[in-house]
Amino acid sequence: MEEPFVPIEDLAKHFTVSISTARAWVRQGLIPKETYVKVGSTYRFKVSKVVAALSNAPKEVVVADTHNEPVQLEIDFNPDPDQDI
């Protein structure tokens, strides 16, 4: 059975982040287009593909905040919540 696409709320819950953070990751291109589909203004994600993409992303990414000043964002997560690191 193929993995279903899930709403952004489920994706945010999986990574234990806010929905706003998940949306920011999409806007910033941290979540590649091949990991989701967009119909109108609705996004649906394949969690395993997003996990793989974020696992391969650089640990440090420079992004701009709302004042257009550079800030440093570090993305570090445990893709398997049952696994200790």
C-alpha angles and dihedrals in degrees: 000000000000120000111259125236111249132201122260090256090064091046092052090048091051091055094037092237133122121270087245090059092050089050090049090053089054093047092047092050094243088125106056121228092242090067096062146031125224122207111181104316094333122103127200122190139201100224096204091054092048090049090051092048094049091044089058095043120105112269092234124048126176114222135169121249125216091278092055092245117136115253130179120242120193117199113199123152141154106240091198109052091194093057120085118219 
